[in-house]
């Protein structure tokens, strides 16, 4: 059993590999921001909808209570 470490035959990363890695990283960041922005927009729209429904329900409740008395 030998303890010799064999060097790999590859040359390592080339310039094109680095450019591709950077491009994929930039595209990944842009897609992540787009998805997170869309998700945040959806959640904010839902919160506004629930708030408006709660306001209308509260107003109707107050009007019905006032009519009964």
DAGI-V427336 format. One line per field, one symbol per residue. phi: phi as a letter, one per 40 degrees, with the letter a starting at -180 (. if undefined). psi: psi as a letter, one per 40 degrees, with the letter a starting at -180 (. if undefined). burial: I if it has 9 or more other ideal C-beta (glycine too) atoms within 8 Angstrom, else O. A space follows every 10 residues. Layout:
BEGIN
phi: ???
psi: ???
burial: ???
END
This chain:
BEGIN
phi: .cbcbccccc cgcccccccc cccccccccc cccccccccc cccccccccc cccccccccc ccccccccc
psi: hiehhhiiei eahidddddd dddddddddd dddddddddd dddddddddd dddddddddd dddddddd.
burial: OOOOOOOOOO OOOOOOOIOO OOOOOOOOOO OOOOOOOOOO OOOOOOOOOO OOOOOOOOOO OOOOOOOOO
END
